């Protein structure tokens, strides 16, 4: 059972979340890094800036 085209579009518009966990060399520390990538068209940001003024 596949995804509907509406659901596929919804998933594509969601931010991409990446997590990385690594031990720092020579130290007794664990680094947990989270990266959130969200792609928006420039027109979106222009509209946000214009409405804030």
N, CA, C and O atoms as a Tripos MOL2 file, in Angstrom:
@<TRIPOS>MOLECULE
protein
  212   211    53     0     0
PROTEIN
NO_CHARGES

@<TRIPOS>ATOM
      1 N           0.8480   -1.1770    0.0000 N.3       1 UNK1
      2 CA          0.0000    0.0000    0.0000 C.3       1 UNK1
      3 C           0.8940    1.2410    0.0000 C.2       1 UNK1
      4 O           1.6620    1.4430    0.9410 O.2       1 UNK1
      5 N           0.8070    2.0720   -1.0360 N.am      2 UNK2
      6 CA          1.6310    3.2580   -1.1520 C.3       2 UNK2
      7 C           0.9600    4.4890   -0.5650 C.2       2 UNK2
      8 O          -0.1950    4.4560   -0.1390 O.2       2 UNK2
      9 N           1.7170    5.5650   -0.5580 N.am      3 UNK3
     10 CA          1.1950    6.8300   -0.0570 C.3       3 UNK3
     11 C           0.3960    7.5400   -1.1360 C.2       3 UNK3
     12 O           0.6830    7.3990   -2.3250 O.2       3 UNK3
     13 N          -0.5950    8.2950   -0.7240 N.am      4 UNK4
     14 CA         -1.3450    9.1000   -1.6810 C.3       4 UNK4
     15 C          -0.4800   10.2850   -2.0890 C.2       4 UNK4
     16 O           0.4600   10.6410   -1.3780 O.2       4 UNK4
     17 N          -0.7890   10.8940   -3.2170 N.am      5 UNK5
     18 CA          0.0050   12.0340   -3.6770 C.3       5 UNK5
     19 C          -0.1110   13.2040   -2.7050 C.2       5 UNK5
     20 O           0.8410   13.9680   -2.5420 O.2       5 UNK5
     21 N          -1.2630   13.3530   -2.0590 N.am      6 UNK6
     22 CA         -1.4390   14.4260   -1.0780 C.3       6 UNK6
     23 C          -0.5020   14.2140    0.1110 C.2       6 UNK6
     24 O           0.1150   15.1640    0.5920 O.2       6 UNK6
     25 N          -0.3960   12.9820    0.5820 N.am      7 UNK7
     26 CA          0.4800   12.6640    1.7100 C.3       7 UNK7
     27 C           1.9400   12.8380    1.3220 C.2       7 UNK7
     28 O           2.7380   13.3120    2.1310 O.2       7 UNK7
     29 N           2.3090   12.4630    0.0920 N.am      8 UNK8
     30 CA          3.6800   12.6480   -0.3780 C.3       8 UNK8
     31 C           4.0490   14.1220   -0.3900 C.2       8 UNK8
     32 O           5.1490   14.4810    0.0290 O.2       8 UNK8
     33 N           3.1530   14.9850   -0.8610 N.am      9 UNK9
     34 CA          3.4090   16.4280   -0.8760 C.3       9 UNK9
     35 C           3.5450   16.9640    0.5410 C.2       9 UNK9
     36 O           4.3780   17.8320    0.8000 O.2       9 UNK9
     37 N           2.7360   16.4560    1.4530 N.am     10 UNK10
     38 CA          2.8010   16.8850    2.8440 C.3      10 UNK10
     39 C           4.1530   16.5110    3.4500 C.2      10 UNK10
     40 O           4.7530   17.3100    4.1690 O.2      10 UNK10
     41 N           4.6240   15.3250    3.1690 N.am     11 UNK11
     42 CA          5.9120   14.8780    3.6960 C.3      11 UNK11
     43 C           7.0500   15.7010    3.1010 C.2      11 UNK11
     44 O           7.9920   16.0430    3.8150 O.2      11 UNK11
     45 N           6.9840   16.0240    1.8140 N.am     12 UNK12
     46 CA          8.0260   16.8240    1.1690 C.3      12 UNK12
     47 C           8.1100   18.2240    1.7570 C.2      12 UNK12
     48 O           9.1930   18.8080    1.7940 O.2      12 UNK12
     49 N           6.9820   18.7780    2.2210 N.am     13 UNK13
     50 CA          6.9820   20.1410    2.7490 C.3      13 UNK13
     51 C           7.4200   20.2080    4.2140 C.2      13 UNK13
     52 O           7.6110   21.2990    4.7520 O.2      13 UNK13
     53 N           7.5770   19.0610    4.8550 N.am     14 UNK14
     54 CA          7.9930   19.0400    6.2590 C.3      14 UNK14
     55 C           9.4930   19.2880    6.3660 C.2      14 UNK14
     56 O          10.2450   18.9380    5.4560 O.2      14 UNK14
     57 N           9.9400   19.8930    7.4780 N.am     15 UNK15
     58 CA         11.3810   20.0770    7.6650 C.3      15 UNK15
     59 C          12.0900   18.7310    7.7990 C.2      15 UNK15
     60 O          11.5230   17.7650    8.3100 O.2      15 UNK15
     61 N          13.3090   18.6860    7.3430 N.am     16 UNK16
     62 CA         14.1190   17.4720    7.4630 C.3      16 UNK16
     63 C          14.9170   17.5750    8.7670 C.2      16 UNK16
     64 O          15.5960   18.5750    9.0010 O.2      16 UNK16
     65 N          14.8370   16.5610    9.6020 N.am     17 UNK17
     66 CA         15.5230   16.5570   10.8950 C.3      17 UNK17
     67 C          16.5910   15.4720   10.8810 C.2      17 UNK17
     68 O          16.3150   14.3060   10.5980 O.2      17 UNK17
     69 N          17.8230   15.8850   11.1930 N.am     18 UNK18
     70 CA         18.9440   14.9510   11.2510 C.3      18 UNK18
     71 C          19.5270   14.9960   12.6600 C.2      18 UNK18
     72 O          19.6690   16.0760   13.2340 O.2      18 UNK18
     73 N          19.8600   13.8550   13.2170 N.am     19 UNK19
     74 CA         20.5310   13.8140   14.5110 C.3      19 UNK19
     75 C          21.8130   13.0100   14.3780 C.2      19 UNK19
     76 O          21.8800   12.0170   13.6540 O.2      19 UNK19
     77 N          22.8180   13.4640   15.0920 N.am     20 UNK20
     78 CA         24.1110   12.7790   15.1050 C.3      20 UNK20
     79 C          24.5750   12.6690   16.5510 C.2      20 UNK20
     80 O          24.4810   13.6300   17.3140 O.2      20 UNK20
     81 N          25.0650   11.5190   16.9170 N.am     21 UNK21
     82 CA         25.6230   11.2970   18.2500 C.3      21 UNK21
     83 C          27.0360   10.7670   18.0600 C.2      21 UNK21
     84 O          27.2530    9.8000   17.3300 O.2      21 UNK21
     85 N          28.0030   11.4140   18.7290 N.am     22 UNK22
     86 CA         29.3870   10.9630   18.6160 C.3      22 UNK22
     87 C          30.1300   11.2070   19.9270 C.2      22 UNK22
     88 O          29.8040   12.1230   20.6820 O.2      22 UNK22
     89 N          31.1210   10.3830   20.1770 N.am     23 UNK23
     90 CA         31.9690   10.5580   21.3520 C.3      23 UNK23
     91 C          33.1380   11.4390   20.9490 C.2      23 UNK23
     92 O          33.7780   11.2200   19.9210 O.2      23 UNK23
     93 N          33.4080   12.4480   21.7860 N.am     24 UNK24
     94 CA         34.5200   13.3370   21.4900 C.3      24 UNK24
     95 C          35.8350   12.6100   21.7670 C.2      24 UNK24
     96 O          36.0060   12.0150   22.8310 O.2      24 UNK24
     97 N          36.7630   12.6580   20.8080 N.am     25 UNK25
     98 CA         38.0210   11.9230   20.9900 C.3      25 UNK25
     99 C          38.8540   12.5160   22.1320 C.2      25 UNK25
    100 O          39.0080   13.7330   22.2380 O.2      25 UNK25
    101 N          39.3820   11.6410   22.9750 N.am     26 UNK26
    102 CA         40.2470   12.0760   24.0680 C.3      26 UNK26
    103 C          39.5000   12.6400   25.2650 C.2      26 UNK26
    104 O          40.1300   13.0500   26.2400 O.2      26 UNK26
    105 N          38.1760   12.6730   25.2170 N.am     27 UNK27
    106 CA         37.3920   13.2200   26.3270 C.3      27 UNK27
    107 C          36.2830   12.2340   26.6730 C.2      27 UNK27
    108 O          35.9100   11.3860   25.8620 O.2      27 UNK27
    109 N          35.7750   12.3560   27.8650 N.am     28 UNK28
    110 CA         34.6960   11.4820   28.3090 C.3      28 UNK28
    111 C          33.3640   12.2070   28.0970 C.2      28 UNK28
    112 O          32.5600   12.3230   29.0230 O.2      28 UNK28
    113 N          33.1350   12.6940   26.8700 N.am     29 UNK29
    114 CA         31.9370   13.4670   26.5490 C.3      29 UNK29
    115 C          31.2470   12.8960   25.3170 C.2      29 UNK29
    116 O          31.8880   12.3450   24.4220 O.2      29 UNK29
    117 N          29.9390   13.0400   25.2920 N.am     30 UNK30
    118 CA         29.1290   12.6060   24.1600 C.3      30 UNK30
    119 C          28.4960   13.8490   23.5420 C.2      30 UNK30
    120 O          27.9060   14.6580   24.2580 O.2      30 UNK30
    121 N          28.6090   14.0110   22.2440 N.am     31 UNK31
    122 CA         28.0400   15.1570   21.5380 C.3      31 UNK31
    123 C          26.8010   14.6970   20.7780 C.2      31 UNK31
    124 O          26.8730   13.7950   19.9430 O.2      31 UNK31
    125 N          25.6620   15.3260   21.0750 N.am     32 UNK32
    126 CA         24.4070   15.0200   20.3770 C.3      32 UNK32
    127 C          24.0240   16.2750   19.6050 C.2      32 UNK32
    128 O          23.7010   17.3040   20.2000 O.2      32 UNK32
    129 N          24.0590   16.1880   18.2920 N.am     33 UNK33
    130 CA         23.8160   17.3300   17.4140 C.3      33 UNK33
    131 C          22.5180   17.0940   16.6500 C.2      33 UNK33
    132 O          22.3040   16.0160   16.0960 O.2      33 UNK33
    133 N          21.6440   18.1180   16.6220 N.am     34 UNK34
    134 CA         20.3910   18.0440   15.8740 C.3      34 UNK34
    135 C          20.3800   19.1590   14.8420 C.2      34 UNK34
    136 O          20.6150   20.3200   15.1770 O.2      34 UNK34
    137 N          20.1060   18.8130   13.5860 N.am     35 UNK35
    138 CA         20.0590   19.7830   12.4930 C.3      35 UNK35
    139 C          18.6610   19.7460   11.8900 C.2      35 UNK35
    140 O          18.1800   18.6910   11.4760 O.2      35 UNK35
    141 N          18.0080   20.9170   11.8420 N.am     36 UNK36
    142 CA         16.6810   21.0220   11.2340 C.3      36 UNK36
    143 C          16.8290   21.8460    9.9600 C.2      36 UNK36
    144 O          17.2200   23.0130   10.0160 O.2      36 UNK36
    145 N          16.5230   21.2510    8.8200 N.am     37 UNK37
    146 CA         16.6100   21.9290    7.5250 C.3      37 UNK37
    147 C          15.2060   22.1570    6.9980 C.2      37 UNK37
    148 O          14.4430   21.2120    6.8000 O.2      37 UNK37
    149 N          14.8710   23.4270    6.7710 N.am     38 UNK38
    150 CA         13.5460   23.7770    6.2780 C.3      38 UNK38
    151 C          13.7290   24.6620    5.0500 C.2      38 UNK38
    152 O          14.3780   25.7050    5.1350 O.2      38 UNK38
    153 N          13.1780   24.2700    3.9280 N.am     39 UNK39
    154 CA         13.3420   25.0060    2.6760 C.3      39 UNK39
    155 C          12.0500   25.7450    2.3670 C.2      39 UNK39
    156 O          10.9780   25.1460    2.2770 O.2      39 UNK39
    157 N          12.1710   27.0540    2.2070 N.am     40 UNK40
    158 CA         11.0240   27.8940    1.8640 C.3      40 UNK40
    159 C          11.4060   28.7590    0.6630 C.2      40 UNK40
    160 O          12.5750   29.1110    0.5080 O.2      40 UNK40
    161 N          10.4390   29.1070   -0.1860 N.am     41 UNK41
    162 CA         10.7410   29.9970   -1.3030 C.3      41 UNK41
    163 C          11.0350   31.4130   -0.8010 C.2      41 UNK41
    164 O          10.5390   31.8250    0.2470 O.2      41 UNK41
    165 N          11.8320   32.1390   -1.5470 N.am     42 UNK42
    166 CA         12.2000   33.5000   -1.1690 C.3      42 UNK42
    167 C          10.9640   34.3850   -1.0500 C.2      42 UNK42
    168 O          10.9340   35.2820   -0.2080 O.2      42 UNK42
    169 N           9.9650   34.1580   -1.8590 N.am     43 UNK43
    170 CA          8.7330   34.9520   -1.7910 C.3      43 UNK43
    171 C           8.0900   34.8480   -0.4120 C.2      43 UNK43
    172 O           7.4980   35.8150    0.0680 O.2      43 UNK43
    173 N           8.2000   33.6940    0.2250 N.am     44 UNK44
    174 CA          7.6470   33.5120    1.5710 C.3      44 UNK44
    175 C           8.3230   34.4730    2.5430 C.2      44 UNK44
    176 O           7.6410   35.1570    3.3070 O.2      44 UNK44
    177 N           9.6510   34.5340    2.5250 N.am     45 UNK45
    178 CA         10.3780   35.4100    3.4410 C.3      45 UNK45
    179 C          10.1390   36.8760    3.1170 C.2      45 UNK45
    180 O          10.0510   37.7020    4.0260 O.2      45 UNK45
    181 N          10.0330   37.2120    1.8380 N.am     46 UNK46
    182 CA          9.7240   38.5960    1.4740 C.3      46 UNK46
    183 C           8.3690   39.0080    2.0340 C.2      46 UNK46
    184 O           8.2270   40.1280    2.5260 O.2      46 UNK46
    185 N           7.3820   38.1380    1.9730 N.am     47 UNK47
    186 CA          6.0540   38.4390    2.5130 C.3      47 UNK47
    187 C           6.1110   38.5980    4.0300 C.2      47 UNK47
    188 O           5.4430   39.4730    4.5820 O.2      47 UNK47
    189 N           6.8930   37.7720    4.7060 N.am     48 UNK48
    190 CA          7.0260   37.8810    6.1630 C.3      48 UNK48
    191 C           7.6560   39.2140    6.5350 C.2      48 UNK48
    192 O           7.1980   39.8770    7.4650 O.2      48 UNK48
    193 N           8.6980   39.6110    5.8210 N.am     49 UNK49
    194 CA          9.3780   40.8770    6.1040 C.3      49 UNK49
    195 C           8.4520   42.0560    5.8410 C.2      49 UNK49
    196 O           8.4040   42.9860    6.6460 O.2      49 UNK49
    197 N           7.7190   42.0410    4.7400 N.am     50 UNK50
    198 CA          6.8110   43.1390    4.4160 C.3      50 UNK50
    199 C           5.6960   43.2750    5.4500 C.2      50 UNK50
    200 O           5.2990   44.3910    5.7820 O.2      50 UNK50
    201 N           5.1910   42.1630    5.9580 N.am     51 UNK51
    202 CA          4.1000   42.2130    6.9350 C.3      51 UNK51
    203 C           4.5730   42.6020    8.3250 C.2      51 UNK51
    204 O           3.7510   42.9760    9.1620 O.2      51 UNK51
    205 N           5.8660   42.5260    8.5990 N.am     52 UNK52
    206 CA          6.3660   42.8700    9.9280 C.3      52 UNK52
    207 C           6.5890   44.3710   10.0840 C.2      52 UNK52
    208 O           6.7380   44.8560   11.2050 O.2      52 UNK52
    209 N           6.6150   45.0950    9.0060 N.am     53 UNK53
    210 CA          6.8790   46.5440    9.0650 C.3      53 UNK53
    211 C           5.6390   47.3470    9.2960 C.2      53 UNK53
    212 O           5.7040   48.5750    9.3690 O.2      53 UNK53
@<TRIPOS>BOND
     1     1     2 1
     2     2     3 1
     3     3     4 2
     4     3     5 am
     5     5     6 1
     6     6     7 1
     7     7     8 2
     8     7     9 am
     9     9    10 1
    10    10    11 1
    11    11    12 2
    12    11    13 am
    13    13    14 1
    14    14    15 1
    15    15    16 2
    16    15    17 am
    17    17    18 1
    18    18    19 1
    19    19    20 2
    20    19    21 am
    21    21    22 1
    22    22    23 1
    23    23    24 2
    24    23    25 am
    25    25    26 1
    26    26    27 1
    27    27    28 2
    28    27    29 am
    29    29    30 1
    30    30    31 1
    31    31    32 2
    32    31    33 am
    33    33    34 1
    34    34    35 1
    35    35    36 2
    36    35    37 am
    37    37    38 1
    38    38    39 1
    39    39    40 2
    40    39    41 am
    41    41    42 1
    42    42    43 1
    43    43    44 2
    44    43    45 am
    45    45    46 1
    46    46    47 1
    47    47    48 2
    48    47    49 am
    49    49    50 1
    50    50    51 1
    51    51    52 2
    52    51    53 am
    53    53    54 1
    54    54    55 1
    55    55    56 2
    56    55    57 am
    57    57    58 1
    58    58    59 1
    59    59    60 2
    60    59    61 am
    61    61    62 1
    62    62    63 1
    63    63    64 2
    64    63    65 am
    65    65    66 1
    66    66    67 1
    67    67    68 2
    68    67    69 am
    69    69    70 1
    70    70    71 1
    71    71    72 2
    72    71    73 am
    73    73    74 1
    74    74    75 1
    75    75    76 2
    76    75    77 am
    77    77    78 1
    78    78    79 1
    79    79    80 2
    80    79    81 am
    81    81    82 1
    82    82    83 1
    83    83    84 2
    84    83    85 am
    85    85    86 1
    86    86    87 1
    87    87    88 2
    88    87    89 am
    89    89    90 1
    90    90    91 1
    91    91    92 2
    92    91    93 am
    93    93    94 1
    94    94    95 1
    95    95    96 2
    96    95    97 am
    97    97    98 1
    98    98    99 1
    99    99   100 2
   100    99   101 am
   101   101   102 1
   102   102   103 1
   103   103   104 2
   104   103   105 am
   105   105   106 1
   106   106   107 1
   107   107   108 2
   108   107   109 am
   109   109   110 1
   110   110   111 1
   111   111   112 2
   112   111   113 am
   113   113   114 1
   114   114   115 1
   115   115   116 2
   116   115   117 am
   117   117   118 1
   118   118   119 1
   119   119   120 2
   120   119   121 am
   121   121   122 1
   122   122   123 1
   123   123   124 2
   124   123   125 am
   125   125   126 1
   126   126   127 1
   127   127   128 2
   128   127   129 am
   129   129   130 1
   130   130   131 1
   131   131   132 2
   132   131   133 am
   133   133   134 1
   134   134   135 1
   135   135   136 2
   136   135   137 am
   137   137   138 1
   138   138   139 1
   139   139   140 2
   140   139   141 am
   141   141   142 1
   142   142   143 1
   143   143   144 2
   144   143   145 am
   145   145   146 1
   146   146   147 1
   147   147   148 2
   148   147   149 am
   149   149   150 1
   150   150   151 1
   151   151   152 2
   152   151   153 am
   153   153   154 1
   154   154   155 1
   155   155   156 2
   156   155   157 am
   157   157   158 1
   158   158   159 1
   159   159   160 2
   160   159   161 am
   161   161   162 1
   162   162   163 1
   163   163   164 2
   164   163   165 am
   165   165   166 1
   166   166   167 1
   167   167   168 2
   168   167   169 am
   169   169   170 1
   170   170   171 1
   171   171   172 2
   172   171   173 am
   173   173   174 1
   174   174   175 1
   175   175   176 2
   176   175   177 am
   177   177   178 1
   178   178   179 1
   179   179   180 2
   180   179   181 am
   181   181   182 1
   182   182   183 1
   183   183   184 2
   184   183   185 am
   185   185   186 1
   186   186   187 1
   187   187   188 2
   188   187   189 am
   189   189   190 1
   190   190   191 1
   191   191   192 2
   192   191   193 am
   193   193   194 1
   194   194   195 1
   195   195   196 2
   196   195   197 am
   197   197   198 1
   198   198   199 1
   199   199   200 2
   200   199   201 am
   201   201   202 1
   202   202   203 1
   203   203   204 2
   204   203   205 am
   205   205   206 1
   206   206   207 1
   207   207   208 2
   208   207   209 am
   209   209   210 1
   210   210   211 1
   211   211   212 2
@<TRIPOS>SUBSTRUCTURE
     1 UNK1         2 RESIDUE 1 A UNK
     2 UNK2         6 RESIDUE 1 A UNK
     3 UNK3        10 RESIDUE 1 A UNK
     4 UNK4        14 RESIDUE 1 A UNK
     5 UNK5        18 RESIDUE 1 A UNK
     6 UNK6        22 RESIDUE 1 A UNK
     7 UNK7        26 RESIDUE 1 A UNK
     8 UNK8        30 RESIDUE 1 A UNK
     9 UNK9        34 RESIDUE 1 A UNK
    10 UNK10       38 RESIDUE 1 A UNK
    11 UNK11       42 RESIDUE 1 A UNK
    12 UNK12       46 RESIDUE 1 A UNK
    13 UNK13       50 RESIDUE 1 A UNK
    14 UNK14       54 RESIDUE 1 A UNK
    15 UNK15       58 RESIDUE 1 A UNK
    16 UNK16       62 RESIDUE 1 A UNK
    17 UNK17       66 RESIDUE 1 A UNK
    18 UNK18       70 RESIDUE 1 A UNK
    19 UNK19       74 RESIDUE 1 A UNK
    20 UNK20       78 RESIDUE 1 A UNK
    21 UNK21       82 RESIDUE 1 A UNK
    22 UNK22       86 RESIDUE 1 A UNK
    23 UNK23       90 RESIDUE 1 A UNK
    24 UNK24       94 RESIDUE 1 A UNK
    25 UNK25       98 RESIDUE 1 A UNK
    26 UNK26      102 RESIDUE 1 A UNK
    27 UNK27      106 RESIDUE 1 A UNK
    28 UNK28      110 RESIDUE 1 A UNK
    29 UNK29      114 RESIDUE 1 A UNK
    30 UNK30      118 RESIDUE 1 A UNK
    31 UNK31      122 RESIDUE 1 A UNK
    32 UNK32      126 RESIDUE 1 A UNK
    33 UNK33      130 RESIDUE 1 A UNK
    34 UNK34      134 RESIDUE 1 A UNK
    35 UNK35      138 RESIDUE 1 A UNK
    36 UNK36      142 RESIDUE 1 A UNK
    37 UNK37      146 RESIDUE 1 A UNK
    38 UNK38      150 RESIDUE 1 A UNK
    39 UNK39      154 RESIDUE 1 A UNK
    40 UNK40      158 RESIDUE 1 A UNK
    41 UNK41      162 RESIDUE 1 A UNK
    42 UNK42      166 RESIDUE 1 A UNK
    43 UNK43      170 RESIDUE 1 A UNK
    44 UNK44      174 RESIDUE 1 A UNK
    45 UNK45      178 RESIDUE 1 A UNK
    46 UNK46      182 RESIDUE 1 A UNK
    47 UNK47      186 RESIDUE 1 A UNK
    48 UNK48      190 RESIDUE 1 A UNK
    49 UNK49      194 RESIDUE 1 A UNK
    50 UNK50      198 RESIDUE 1 A UNK
    51 UNK51      202 RESIDUE 1 A UNK
    52 UNK52      206 RESIDUE 1 A UNK
    53 UNK53      210 RESIDUE 1 A UNK
